[in-house]
């Protein structure tokens, strides 16, 4: 059985990967030159949420499924955690994991990207608030002040 220190090292890796996706999505959404790749913004936002949820599973020594289904992952979280996205939000997030990246997927625009980043910002803040400071590398995030902020603060 892994030690708490070993578990936290893996959690930190998940968090770092989630933050990479968050920064990529925020950066792409704020591009000033050329067309903004909204589909890719949404993909990275979905990946951010997925990786944060998987980090929580690891932090609680729970099995991490190989799935992109946000609803399925949230069902595995400890009941004591309060993640309250709607079923529609979870399906919406999940749809950006695969379907939209291939020909024939629905066209994604600015409204989708901004909405997905708002959902991602709120879930990211909630997830970060569950981890000790040594995992996130800074003070814990105040969920009440971050909300749907699409900046890279926190």
N, CA, C and O atoms as a DFTB+ gen file, in Angstrom:
616 C
 N C O
     1  1       0.851      -1.186       0.000
     2  2       0.000       0.000       0.000
     3  2       0.892       1.243       0.000
     4  3       1.831       1.331       0.791
     5  1       0.602       2.201      -0.884
     6  2       1.431       3.407      -0.952
     7  2       1.303       4.265       0.307
     8  3       0.259       4.298       0.959
     9  1       2.388       4.951       0.622
    10  2       2.369       5.866       1.761
    11  2       1.598       7.130       1.379
    12  3       1.331       7.377       0.203
    13  1       1.249       7.917       2.384
    14  2       0.543       9.183       2.123
    15  2       1.407      10.102       1.254
    16  3       0.898      10.785       0.366
    17  1       2.703      10.112       1.515
    18  2       3.613      10.939       0.725
    19  2       3.603      10.505      -0.742
    20  3       3.583      11.352      -1.635
    21  1       3.617       9.209      -0.995
    22  2       3.582       8.695      -2.373
    23  2       2.261       9.044      -3.053
    24  3       2.236       9.401      -4.231
    25  1       1.177       8.940      -2.309
    26  2      -0.139       9.299      -2.853
    27  2      -0.159      10.770      -3.235
    28  3      -0.618      11.131      -4.318
    29  1       0.340      11.615      -2.344
    30  2       0.343      13.055      -2.618
    31  2       1.222      13.414      -3.814
    32  3       0.937      14.381      -4.521
    33  1       2.278      12.651      -4.045
    34  2       3.114      12.897      -5.222
    35  2       2.326      12.632      -6.508
    36  3       2.441      13.381      -7.479
    37  1       1.528      11.565      -6.507
    38  2       0.707      11.247      -7.684
    39  2      -0.404      12.283      -7.840
    40  3      -0.698      12.723      -8.951
    41  1      -1.017      12.668      -6.726
    42  2      -2.059      13.706      -6.769
    43  2      -1.477      14.981      -7.375
    44  3      -2.103      15.613      -8.227
    45  1      -0.290      15.349      -6.936
    46  2       0.351      16.567      -7.451
    47  2       0.588      16.470      -8.960
    48  3       0.437      17.462      -9.673
    49  1       0.954      15.295      -9.447
    50  2       1.134      15.114     -10.896
    51  2      -0.180      15.349     -11.643
    52  3      -0.200      16.016     -12.677
    53  1      -1.282      14.795     -11.112
    54  2      -2.597      15.008     -11.736
    55  2      -2.940      16.495     -11.739
    56  3      -3.426      17.027     -12.738
    57  1      -2.685      17.161     -10.612
    58  2      -2.998      18.587     -10.490
    59  2      -2.169      19.402     -11.483
    60  3      -2.692      20.310     -12.129
    61  1      -0.894      19.084     -11.607
    62  2      -0.042      19.808     -12.558
    63  2      -0.547      19.635     -13.990
    64  3      -0.562      20.592     -14.763
    65  1      -0.957      18.426     -14.341
    66  2      -1.488      18.180     -15.687
    67  2      -2.812      18.918     -15.889
    68  3      -3.074      19.453     -16.966
    69  1      -3.646      18.944     -14.841
    70  2      -4.914      19.680     -14.919
    71  2      -4.652      21.167     -15.124
    72  3      -5.327      21.819     -15.922
    73  1      -3.674      21.697     -14.406
    74  2      -3.337      23.115     -14.542
    75  2      -2.773      23.431     -15.926
    76  3      -3.038      24.500     -16.475
    77  1      -1.997      22.507     -16.489
    78  2      -1.507      22.705     -17.859
    79  2      -2.684      22.871     -18.815
    80  3      -2.676      23.755     -19.672
    81  1      -3.697      22.015     -18.663
    82  2      -4.880      22.111     -19.521
    83  2      -5.631      23.417     -19.282
    84  3      -6.096      24.053     -20.228
    85  1      -5.749      23.814     -18.017
    86  2      -6.461      25.057     -17.703
    87  2      -5.751      26.258     -18.322
    88  3      -6.382      27.116     -18.940
    89  1      -4.424      26.306     -18.146
    90  2      -3.654      27.413     -18.713
    91  2      -3.749      27.425     -20.237
    92  3      -3.867      28.489     -20.844
    93  1      -3.698      26.256     -20.850
    94  2      -3.804      26.178     -22.314
    95  2      -5.156      26.707     -22.773
    96  3      -5.228      27.491     -23.719
    97  1      -6.227      26.281     -22.109
    98  2      -7.575      26.732     -22.486
    99  2      -7.709      28.241     -22.317
   100  3      -8.210      28.927     -23.207
   101  1      -7.260      28.759     -21.174
   102  2      -7.367      30.198     -20.916
   103  2      -6.534      30.999     -21.915
   104  3      -6.969      32.043     -22.403
   105  1      -5.346      30.506     -22.211
   106  2      -4.479      31.200     -23.169
   107  2      -5.112      31.225     -24.560
   108  3      -5.160      32.271     -25.207
   109  1      -5.589      30.085     -25.008
   110  2      -6.202      30.020     -26.336
   111  2      -7.431      30.915     -26.426
   112  3      -7.652      31.572     -27.443
   113  1      -8.231      30.940     -25.363
   114  2      -9.443      31.754     -25.367
   115  2      -9.116      33.247     -25.422
   116  3      -9.920      34.042     -25.911
   117  1      -7.954      33.624     -24.928
   118  2      -7.587      35.046     -24.899
   119  2      -6.716      35.472     -26.083
   120  3      -6.209      36.594     -26.105
   121  1      -6.542      34.595     -27.054
   122  2      -5.700      34.928     -28.215
   123  2      -6.189      36.196     -28.905
   124  3      -7.387      36.380     -29.120
   125  1      -5.253      37.057     -29.243
   126  2      -5.612      38.315     -29.902
   127  2      -5.449      38.240     -31.416
   128  3      -6.064      39.010     -32.153
   129  1      -4.625      37.317     -31.869
   130  2      -4.379      37.238     -33.309
   131  2      -4.865      35.902     -33.876
   132  3      -4.699      34.849     -33.260
   133  1      -5.453      35.974     -35.034
   134  2      -5.918      34.767     -35.702
   135  2      -7.200      34.230     -35.109
   136  3      -7.664      34.704     -34.072
   137  1      -7.768      33.245     -35.769
   138  2      -9.010      32.653     -35.263
   139  2      -8.746      31.842     -33.987
   140  3      -7.747      31.128     -33.885
   141  1      -9.637      31.964     -33.045
   142  2      -9.511      31.228     -31.782
   143  2     -10.040      29.814     -32.000
   144  3     -11.149      29.640     -32.504
   145  1      -9.250      28.792     -31.621
   146  2      -9.701      27.406     -31.785
   147  2     -10.627      27.000     -30.624
   148  3     -10.204      26.325     -29.685
   149  1     -11.881      27.420     -30.710
   150  2     -12.825      27.210     -29.604
   151  2     -12.977      25.739     -29.231
   152  3     -13.124      25.413     -28.053
   153  1     -12.944      24.860     -30.211
   154  2     -13.068      23.432     -29.923
   155  2     -11.922      22.964     -29.036
   156  3     -12.125      22.164     -28.122
   157  1     -10.731      23.459     -29.303
   158  2      -9.564      23.064     -28.519
   159  2      -9.619      23.683     -27.124
   160  3      -9.177      23.059     -26.159
   161  1     -10.149      24.890     -27.003
   162  2     -10.372      25.509     -25.689
   163  2     -11.265      24.591     -24.859
   164  3     -10.958      24.283     -23.707
   165  1     -12.368      24.160     -25.458
   166  2     -13.328      23.304     -24.748
   167  2     -12.712      21.960     -24.387
   168  3     -12.960      21.434     -23.301
   169  1     -11.911      21.401     -25.289
   170  2     -11.241      20.131     -25.006
   171  2     -10.337      20.265     -23.785
   172  3     -10.402      19.442     -22.872
   173  1      -9.495      21.298     -23.762
   174  2      -8.577      21.465     -22.629
   175  2      -9.330      21.774     -21.332
   176  3      -8.899      21.351     -20.259
   177  1     -10.427      22.490     -21.413
   178  2     -11.236      22.760     -20.219
   179  2     -11.806      21.453     -19.670
   180  3     -11.768      21.216     -18.463
   181  1     -12.330      20.612     -20.548
   182  2     -12.859      19.310     -20.120
   183  2     -11.750      18.477     -19.486
   184  3     -11.951      17.851     -18.446
   185  1     -10.583      18.474     -20.117
   186  2      -9.464      17.698     -19.593
   187  2      -9.035      18.199     -18.216
   188  3      -8.663      17.400     -17.356
   189  1      -9.081      19.496     -18.003
   190  2      -8.753      20.070     -16.699
   191  2      -9.671      19.499     -15.620
   192  3      -9.206      19.027     -14.582
   193  1     -10.970      19.548     -15.874
   194  2     -11.933      19.034     -14.896
   195  2     -11.715      17.545     -14.673
   196  3     -11.666      17.087     -13.531
   197  1     -11.587      16.797     -15.743
   198  2     -11.389      15.347     -15.630
   199  2     -10.166      15.025     -14.772
   200  3     -10.231      14.151     -13.909
   201  1      -9.070      15.712     -14.999
   202  2      -7.837      15.428     -14.261
   203  2      -7.936      15.849     -12.801
   204  3      -7.393      15.171     -11.928
   205  1      -8.617      16.952     -12.520
   206  2      -8.821      17.332     -11.119
   207  2      -9.672      16.291     -10.394
   208  3      -9.378      15.938      -9.252
   209  1     -10.712      15.805     -11.040
   210  2     -11.560      14.793     -10.411
   211  2     -10.773      13.508     -10.165
   212  3     -10.938      12.865      -9.128
   213  1      -9.933      13.142     -11.101
   214  2      -9.105      11.943     -10.925
   215  2      -8.070      12.158      -9.823
   216  3      -7.730      11.217      -9.106
   217  1      -7.571      13.375      -9.681
   218  2      -6.654      13.681      -8.578
   219  2      -7.342      13.469      -7.235
   220  3      -6.735      12.959      -6.292
   221  1      -8.599      13.860      -7.154
   222  2      -9.358      13.661      -5.911
   223  2      -9.521      12.172      -5.628
   224  3      -9.384      11.739      -4.484
   225  1      -9.812      11.389      -6.659
   226  2      -9.931       9.940      -6.463
   227  2      -8.626       9.372      -5.913
   228  3      -8.645       8.589      -4.964
   229  1      -7.505       9.756      -6.494
   230  2      -6.202       9.280      -6.020
   231  2      -5.978       9.727      -4.583
   232  3      -5.510       8.942      -3.758
   233  1      -6.302      10.971      -4.274
   234  2      -6.122      11.514      -2.925
   235  2      -6.894      10.712      -1.882
   236  3      -6.489      10.637      -0.722
   237  1      -7.997      10.120      -2.298
   238  2      -8.815       9.313      -1.386
   239  2      -8.575       7.818      -1.575
   240  3      -9.369       6.994      -1.120
   241  1      -7.479       7.472      -2.248
   242  2      -7.096       6.078      -2.502
   243  2      -8.196       5.282      -3.192
   244  3      -8.410       4.108      -2.892
   245  1      -8.887       5.933      -4.117
   246  2      -9.951       5.282      -4.877
   247  2      -9.464       4.969      -6.288
   248  3      -8.541       5.608      -6.793
   249  1     -10.092       3.985      -6.914
   250  2      -9.744       3.574      -8.275
   251  2      -9.999       4.710      -9.261
   252  3     -11.025       5.387      -9.191
   253  1      -9.064       4.909     -10.170
   254  2      -9.202       5.926     -11.215
   255  2      -9.564       5.211     -12.515
   256  3      -8.727       4.528     -13.105
   257  1     -10.810       5.370     -12.960
   258  2     -11.222       4.682     -14.187
   259  2     -10.631       5.350     -15.426
   260  3     -10.359       6.551     -15.432
   261  1     -10.442       4.562     -16.458
   262  2      -9.976       5.115     -17.742
   263  2     -11.205       5.507     -18.535
   264  3     -11.654       4.786     -19.427
   265  1     -11.733       6.663     -18.189
   266  2     -12.920       7.189     -18.852
   267  2     -12.818       8.703     -18.928
   268  3     -12.126       9.339     -18.132
   269  1     -13.518       9.262     -19.896
   270  2     -13.614      10.720     -19.996
   271  2     -14.975      11.202     -19.506
   272  3     -15.259      12.399     -19.557
   273  1     -15.808      10.299     -19.039
   274  2     -17.178      10.606     -18.632
   275  2     -17.174      11.278     -17.257
   276  3     -16.996      10.619     -16.232
   277  1     -17.370      12.584     -17.250
   278  2     -17.334      13.367     -16.009
   279  2     -18.380      12.873     -15.015
   280  3     -18.102      12.774     -13.820
   281  1     -19.573      12.564     -15.498
   282  2     -20.643      12.088     -14.619
   283  2     -20.231      10.790     -13.927
   284  3     -20.473      10.618     -12.732
   285  1     -19.615       9.889     -14.667
   286  2     -19.158       8.622     -14.091
   287  2     -18.085       8.858     -13.028
   288  3     -18.099       8.225     -11.972
   289  1     -17.170       9.759     -13.307
   290  2     -16.094      10.039     -12.353
   291  2     -16.659      10.684     -11.089
   292  3     -16.263      10.321      -9.981
   293  1     -17.568      11.624     -11.244
   294  2     -18.155      12.296     -10.078
   295  2     -18.904      11.303      -9.189
   296  3     -18.898      11.443      -7.966
   297  1     -19.542      10.310      -9.787
   298  2     -20.246       9.289      -8.984
   299  2     -19.290       8.519      -8.078
   300  3     -19.716       7.966      -7.064
   301  1     -18.018       8.476      -8.425
   302  2     -17.028       7.740      -7.639
   303  2     -16.431       8.555      -6.497
   304  3     -15.757       8.005      -5.626
   305  1     -16.676       9.861      -6.498
   306  2     -16.114      10.721      -5.456
   307  2     -16.744      10.425      -4.098
   308  3     -17.894       9.993      -4.025
   309  1     -15.994      10.656      -3.031
   310  2     -16.565      10.480      -1.698
   311  2     -17.800      11.368      -1.516
   312  3     -17.821      12.513      -1.969
   313  1     -18.806      10.841      -0.862
   314  2     -20.063      11.574      -0.653
   315  2     -19.853      12.849       0.155
   316  3     -20.646      13.785       0.056
   317  1     -18.793      12.890       0.950
   318  2     -18.539      14.063       1.792
   319  2     -18.124      15.294       0.987
   320  3     -18.175      16.412       1.500
   321  1     -17.719      15.105      -0.253
   322  2     -17.326      16.241      -1.094
   323  2     -18.550      16.828      -1.766
   324  3     -19.484      16.110      -2.124
   325  1     -18.537      18.131      -1.931
   326  2     -19.712      18.777      -2.521
   327  2     -19.408      19.316      -3.912
   328  3     -19.110      20.497      -4.086
   329  1     -19.486      18.442      -4.884
   330  2     -19.391      18.842      -6.281
   331  2     -20.794      18.766      -6.820
   332  3     -21.402      17.696      -6.856
   333  1     -21.306      19.902      -7.238
   334  2     -22.710      19.955      -7.619
   335  2     -22.973      20.425      -9.040
   336  3     -23.890      21.217      -9.258
   337  1     -22.195      19.961     -10.013
   338  2     -22.577      20.347     -11.370
   339  2     -23.874      19.637     -11.730
   340  3     -24.157      18.551     -11.224
   341  1     -24.643      20.242     -12.590
   342  2     -25.884      19.600     -13.024
   343  2     -25.540      18.459     -13.974
   344  3     -24.441      18.405     -14.525
   345  1     -26.484      17.559     -14.156
   346  2     -26.288      16.460     -15.110
   347  2     -26.020      17.017     -16.501
   348  3     -25.197      16.483     -17.243
   349  1     -26.717      18.091     -16.850
   350  2     -26.518      18.709     -18.170
   351  2     -25.096      19.258     -18.298
   352  3     -24.474      19.117     -19.351
   353  1     -24.575      19.884     -17.235
   354  2     -23.206      20.398     -17.272
   355  2     -22.202      19.260     -17.429
   356  3     -21.231      19.385     -18.175
   357  1     -22.435      18.154     -16.730
   358  2     -21.521      17.019     -16.822
   359  2     -21.523      16.430     -18.229
   360  3     -20.463      16.115     -18.771
   361  1     -22.707      16.281     -18.825
   362  2     -22.793      15.766     -20.197
   363  2     -22.126      16.742     -21.169
   364  3     -21.424      16.333     -22.094
   365  1     -22.356      18.019     -20.945
   366  2     -21.779      19.061     -21.792
   367  2     -20.252      18.987     -21.745
   368  3     -19.595      18.983     -22.786
   369  1     -19.696      18.928     -20.547
   370  2     -18.246      18.796     -20.398
   371  2     -17.737      17.539     -21.087
   372  3     -16.763      17.588     -21.837
   373  1     -18.393      16.423     -20.834
   374  2     -17.967      15.146     -21.395
   375  2     -17.968      15.172     -22.916
   376  3     -17.116      14.552     -23.552
   377  1     -18.919      15.885     -23.498
   378  2     -19.014      15.908     -24.960
   379  2     -17.764      16.493     -25.611
   380  3     -17.487      16.212     -26.777
   381  1     -17.016      17.293     -24.879
   382  2     -15.812      17.903     -25.445
   383  2     -14.578      17.019     -25.308
   384  3     -13.503      17.395     -25.775
   385  1     -14.708      15.867     -24.684
   386  2     -13.571      14.969     -24.520
   387  2     -13.173      14.322     -25.838
   388  3     -11.984      14.150     -26.107
   389  1     -14.143      13.964     -26.655
   390  2     -13.836      13.233     -27.880
   391  2     -14.622      13.758     -29.072
   392  3     -14.029      14.160     -30.074
   393  1     -15.930      13.761     -28.978
   394  2     -16.811      14.009     -30.123
   395  2     -16.478      15.258     -30.928
   396  3     -16.453      15.208     -32.158
   397  1     -16.226      16.358     -30.265
   398  2     -16.051      17.635     -30.943
   399  2     -14.700      17.766     -31.646
   400  3     -14.501      18.688     -32.438
   401  1     -13.785      16.862     -31.365
   402  2     -12.443      16.990     -31.937
   403  2     -12.312      16.347     -33.311
   404  3     -11.264      16.459     -33.947
   405  1     -13.345      15.687     -33.768
   406  2     -13.276      14.970     -35.037
   407  2     -14.295      15.518     -36.022
   408  3     -15.294      16.115     -35.621
   409  1     -14.041      15.315     -37.322
   410  2     -15.011      15.779     -38.318
   411  2     -16.401      15.226     -38.023
   412  3     -16.563      14.080     -37.605
   413  1     -17.394      16.076     -38.252
   414  2     -18.772      15.666     -37.989
   415  2     -19.267      16.086     -36.624
   416  3     -20.469      16.051     -36.361
   417  1     -18.343      16.488     -35.740
   418  2     -18.749      16.975     -34.424
   419  2     -19.378      18.345     -34.572
   420  3     -19.097      19.057     -35.536
   421  1     -20.213      18.714     -33.643
   422  2     -20.856      20.027     -33.703
   423  2     -19.815      21.140     -33.704
   424  3     -18.736      21.004     -33.126
   425  1     -20.152      22.222     -34.349
   426  2     -19.277      23.390     -34.370
   427  2     -19.324      24.049     -32.996
   428  3     -20.392      24.210     -32.405
   429  1     -18.169      24.419     -32.508
   430  2     -18.057      25.056     -31.206
   431  2     -17.666      26.513     -31.416
   432  3     -16.778      26.822     -32.211
   433  1     -18.339      27.401     -30.697
   434  2     -18.056      28.824     -30.848
   435  2     -17.672      29.470     -29.540
   436  3     -17.445      28.802     -28.531
   437  1     -17.607      30.782     -29.582
   438  2     -17.195      31.576     -28.428
   439  2     -18.111      31.353     -27.228
   440  3     -17.634      31.245     -26.098
   441  1     -19.417      31.283     -27.462
   442  2     -20.367      31.099     -26.358
   443  2     -20.110      29.767     -25.654
   444  3     -20.089      29.713     -24.425
   445  1     -19.912      28.686     -26.428
   446  2     -19.599      27.383     -25.828
   447  2     -18.318      27.463     -25.007
   448  3     -18.267      26.992     -23.871
   449  1     -17.291      28.061     -25.589
   450  2     -15.997      28.132     -24.913
   451  2     -16.084      28.935     -23.616
   452  3     -15.522      28.532     -22.597
   453  1     -16.779      30.057     -23.648
   454  2     -16.916      30.866     -22.432
   455  2     -17.740      30.140     -21.376
   456  3     -17.422      30.200     -20.188
   457  1     -18.796      29.455     -21.804
   458  2     -19.618      28.706     -20.850
   459  2     -18.833      27.554     -20.239
   460  3     -18.902      27.329     -19.031
   461  1     -18.094      26.831     -21.053
   462  2     -17.329      25.695     -20.550
   463  2     -16.225      26.176     -19.612
   464  3     -15.914      25.500     -18.631
   465  1     -15.630      27.334     -19.898
   466  2     -14.599      27.871     -19.007
   467  2     -15.200      28.327     -17.679
   468  3     -14.541      28.223     -16.644
   469  1     -16.418      28.823     -17.685
   470  2     -17.085      29.202     -16.432
   471  2     -17.334      27.967     -15.574
   472  3     -17.072      27.978     -14.371
   473  1     -17.835      26.911     -16.189
   474  2     -18.070      25.652     -15.467
   475  2     -16.741      25.114     -14.948
   476  3     -16.635      24.707     -13.790
   477  1     -15.743      25.115     -15.802
   478  2     -14.420      24.610     -15.432
   479  2     -13.820      25.421     -14.288
   480  3     -13.253      24.852     -13.355
   481  1     -13.941      26.742     -14.353
   482  2     -13.398      27.587     -13.290
   483  2     -13.999      27.263     -11.937
   484  3     -13.286      27.197     -10.936
   485  1     -15.302      27.062     -11.902
   486  2     -15.977      26.744     -10.639
   487  2     -15.562      25.370     -10.121
   488  3     -15.271      25.220      -8.934
   489  1     -15.531      24.364     -11.001
   490  2     -15.151      23.016     -10.565
   491  2     -13.670      22.952     -10.194
   492  3     -13.296      22.247      -9.256
   493  1     -12.844      23.668     -10.910
   494  2     -11.416      23.737     -10.601
   495  2     -11.210      24.308      -9.201
   496  3     -10.448      23.754      -8.409
   497  1     -11.880      25.401      -8.898
   498  2     -11.751      26.022      -7.576
   499  2     -12.209      25.076      -6.476
   500  3     -11.557      24.965      -5.438
   501  1     -13.323      24.396      -6.698
   502  2     -13.825      23.439      -5.702
   503  2     -12.837      22.305      -5.494
   504  3     -12.590      21.894      -4.360
   505  1     -12.272      21.797      -6.577
   506  2     -11.309      20.698      -6.469
   507  2     -10.054      21.153      -5.735
   508  3      -9.585      20.467      -4.826
   509  1      -9.510      22.293      -6.115
   510  2      -8.284      22.790      -5.489
   511  2      -8.458      23.010      -3.991
   512  3      -7.513      22.838      -3.221
   513  1      -9.651      23.387      -3.583
   514  2      -9.922      23.632      -2.166
   515  2      -9.854      22.353      -1.334
   516  3      -9.759      22.426      -0.108
   517  1      -9.900      21.185      -1.975
   518  2      -9.861      19.921      -1.230
   519  2      -8.441      19.450      -0.943
   520  3      -8.245      18.558      -0.117
   521  1      -7.448      20.034      -1.611
   522  2      -6.078      19.543      -1.496
   523  2      -5.260      20.341      -0.493
   524  3      -5.489      21.534      -0.298
   525  1      -4.288      19.659       0.152
   526  2      -3.379      20.395       1.031
   527  2      -2.481      21.314       0.204
   528  3      -2.279      21.083      -0.988
   529  1      -1.947      22.347       0.834
   530  2      -1.128      23.352       0.146
   531  2       0.060      22.734      -0.581
   532  3       0.449      23.222      -1.642
   533  1       0.645      21.666      -0.031
   534  2       1.821      21.084      -0.691
   535  2       1.480      20.440      -2.034
   536  3       2.368      20.218      -2.856
   537  1       0.220      20.143      -2.257
   538  2      -0.196      19.569      -3.543
   539  2      -0.374      20.660      -4.589
   540  3       0.066      20.510      -5.729
   541  1      -1.013      21.751      -4.206
   542  2      -1.281      22.801      -5.187
   543  2      -0.176      23.847      -5.235
   544  3      -0.196      24.737      -6.084
   545  1       0.791      23.740      -4.322
   546  2       1.956      24.603      -4.384
   547  2       1.732      26.028      -3.939
   548  3       2.538      26.907      -4.244
   549  1       0.659      26.271      -3.228
   550  2       0.346      27.625      -2.768
   551  2      -0.764      27.541      -1.740
   552  3      -1.168      26.452      -1.332
   553  1      -1.251      28.688      -1.328
   554  2      -2.369      28.709      -0.396
   555  2      -3.599      28.107      -1.059
   556  3      -3.767      28.188      -2.276
   557  1      -4.447      27.509      -0.253
   558  2      -5.680      26.942      -0.792
   559  2      -6.534      28.038      -1.418
   560  3      -6.522      29.184      -0.969
   561  1      -7.264      27.674      -2.444
   562  2      -8.112      28.613      -3.176
   563  2      -9.398      28.849      -2.409
   564  3     -10.017      27.907      -1.915
   565  1      -9.799      30.110      -2.309
   566  2     -11.085      30.457      -1.714
   567  2     -12.142      30.297      -2.794
   568  3     -12.235      31.111      -3.713
   569  1     -12.938      29.237      -2.676
   570  2     -13.941      28.909      -3.689
   571  2     -14.924      30.049      -3.886
   572  3     -15.404      30.260      -5.000
   573  1     -15.229      30.779      -2.842
   574  2     -16.232      31.839      -2.951
   575  2     -15.749      33.012      -3.795
   576  3     -16.571      33.764      -4.320
   577  1     -14.439      33.188      -3.940
   578  2     -13.946      34.323      -4.714
   579  2     -13.505      33.959      -6.112
   580  3     -13.345      34.851      -6.945
   581  1     -13.300      32.678      -6.411
   582  2     -12.813      32.341      -7.742
   583  2     -13.951      32.084      -8.706
   584  3     -13.967      32.643      -9.802
   585  1     -14.891      31.260      -8.327
   586  2     -16.077      31.010      -9.152
   587  2     -15.781      30.724     -10.587
   588  3     -15.047      29.788     -10.904
   589  1     -16.349      31.528     -11.472
   590  2     -16.226      31.272     -12.901
   591  2     -15.115      32.079     -13.557
   592  3     -15.111      32.249     -14.776
   593  1     -14.200      32.564     -12.785
   594  2     -13.105      33.349     -13.322
   595  2     -12.281      32.514     -14.297
   596  3     -11.909      31.382     -13.990
   597  1     -11.999      33.067     -15.461
   598  2     -11.218      32.333     -16.449
   599  2      -9.758      32.756     -16.466
   600  3      -9.014      32.386     -17.374
   601  1      -9.344      33.528     -15.471
   602  2      -7.933      33.885     -15.393
   603  2      -7.165      32.715     -14.813
   604  3      -7.752      31.710     -14.413
   605  1      -5.876      32.850     -14.769
   606  2      -5.055      31.765     -14.266
   607  2      -4.692      31.960     -12.807
   608  3      -3.752      31.327     -12.327
   609  1      -5.392      32.800     -12.098
   610  2      -5.112      33.032     -10.682
   611  2      -5.500      31.819      -9.874
   612  3      -6.375      31.049     -10.269
   613  1      -4.846      31.650      -8.739
   614  2      -5.223      30.588      -7.821
   615  2      -4.469      29.404      -8.090
   616  3      -4.648      28.391      -7.414
